[in-house]
Amino acid sequence: MDDKIDNKAEELKGKVKEGAGHATDDEELQAEGRGDQASGHVKQAGEKVKDAAKDVFKK
């Protein structure tokens, strides 16, 4: 459960960075924010795969 929370926090941190980059016209910060969001999404997808595999092997 902690990994899922950490992954969502990373995604949200990325949204904040991207928004701050838009507000300040800082393209580098925007890109970093998008990267953090993408990383969070990928990690969340990995957690979903692990959860699905656990469900399959329980049966």
Secondary structure, DSSP 8 states (H G I E B T S, - for coil): -HHHHHHHHHHHHHHHHHHHHHHHT-HHHHHHHHHHHHHHHHHHHHHHHHHHHHHHHH-
